[in-house]
Structures are given as structure tokens and as C-alpha cells.
Amino acid sequence: MEGIRDGAVRIRMFRPFPEEALRALLAGARRVGVIDRDLRALHAPITR
């Protein structure tokens, strides 16, 4: 039976952004998914 290798990274500090550390963690990843939890977009009016 083949398993699925997965992991998660939680960024707790944005300034200064830990770019080098994040690149090192994701260096071997074939795919990366990002979940945006910015709730301000839900309260903005829809414009076209």
C-alpha cells in the first residue's frame, strides 16, 4: 500500500518575512498549496 507524504507550515511572523527558511522547508516539494485566510475580502463590495 502506498501512502501520501504531506506536511504543513504555519507562518507566524511576516515582518521580516522568513523567505530563506520557507525556501529551505519547501525545497523538496513537488507541489505547494496555499490557503488564504484574509477575511477582509468577504466584506468588500463586489465591483466589476
C-alpha positions as CSV (number, residue, x, y, z in Angstrom):
1,M,0.0,0.0,0.0
2,E,1.4,3.4,-1.0
3,G,1.0,6.3,1.5
4,I,0.7,10.0,0.9
5,R,3.6,12.1,2.3
6,D,2.4,15.5,3.4
7,G,3.2,18.3,5.8
8,A,2.2,21.8,6.9
9,V,4.0,25.1,7.6
10,R,2.4,27.8,9.7
11,I,4.0,31.2,9.2
12,R,3.8,33.2,12.4
13,M,5.9,36.2,11.5
14,F,5.5,38.3,8.4
15,R,8.0,41.1,9.1
16,P,10.7,40.3,8.4
17,F,9.3,37.5,6.1
18,P,11.3,34.3,6.7
19,E,11.9,33.8,3.0
20,E,15.1,31.7,3.4
21,A,13.6,29.4,6.0
22,L,10.5,28.9,3.9
23,R,12.5,28.2,0.8
24,A,14.6,25.6,2.7
25,L,11.4,23.9,4.0
26,L,9.8,23.7,0.6
27,A,13.0,22.8,-1.4
28,G,12.0,19.2,-2.0
29,A,8.2,19.8,-2.5
30,R,6.7,18.9,-5.9
31,R,3.5,20.8,-5.1
32,V,2.6,23.5,-2.7
33,G,-0.9,24.6,-1.7
34,V,-1.7,27.9,-0.1
35,I,-4.9,28.7,1.9
36,D,-5.6,32.5,2.2
37,R,-7.4,33.3,5.3
38,D,-7.8,37.1,4.6
39,L,-11.4,37.7,5.7
40,R,-11.4,41.3,4.6
41,A,-12.2,40.2,1.1
42,L,-15.6,38.8,2.3
43,H,-16.6,42.2,3.5
44,A,-15.6,44.2,0.4
45,P,-18.2,45.1,-2.1
46,I,-18.2,43.2,-5.4
47,T,-17.0,45.5,-8.2
48,R,-16.6,44.8,-11.9
